[in-house]
Amino acid sequence: MLTKIMMWVSIVVVLLELLGLPVTSERILVQIVVCAAGLLVFCHAVRASQYLIATGFLPIIVAFSPISPIAVSGRAFLLLNWIGLAAFLVASITLKTERTLSMPSITNRVPRHESL
């Protein structure tokens, strides 16, 4: 659930940045949100055995990393935003989240064949 929320938050942040609406005066907020959401999507895709999506998010994580930022011009940053937006839209469609039970179910128990 957290992955879906972060994906949609980053879609909104990147879309606002692309439309020129003032998300923030610094690019660091966009970088932090997109990088954190990219890490969550990467982990979720690996757990779901969807390695193609996980591999596709590695360049996005590196490109938007606030720890070691890549110096890009305004036009290149705009292109990165479009690529990030497309990647998150594809991931939100293709990644399926399965509901996990908070407690083990007693109805799906495998009958034991052990004697007392």
Residue pairs with C-beta under 8 A, 6 or more apart in sequence:
1 97
2 40
3 37
3 40
3 41
3 43
3 44
3 95
3 97
4 92
4 97
6 33
6 36
6 37
6 40
6 41
7 37
7 40
7 41
7 88
7 91
7 92
8 92
9 33
9 37
10 33
10 34
10 37
10 38
10 84
10 88
11 85
11 88
11 89
11 92
13 23
13 29
13 30
13 33
13 34
14 30
14 34
14 81
14 84
14 85
14 88
15 85
16 23
17 23
17 30
17 81
18 78
18 81
18 82
18 85
23 29
23 30
24 30
27 77
28 66
30 64
30 81
31 64
31 65
31 66
31 69
32 66
34 60
34 64
34 84
35 61
35 64
35 65
35 66
37 88
38 57
38 60
38 61
38 64
38 84
39 61
41 53
41 57
41 88
41 91
41 95
42 54
42 57
42 58
42 61
44 95
44 97
45 51
45 53
45 54
45 57
45 91
45 95
46 54
48 95
48 96
50 94
50 95
53 90
53 91
53 94
53 95
56 87
57 87
57 91
60 83
60 84
60 87
62 70
63 70
63 80
63 84
64 80
64 84
72 80
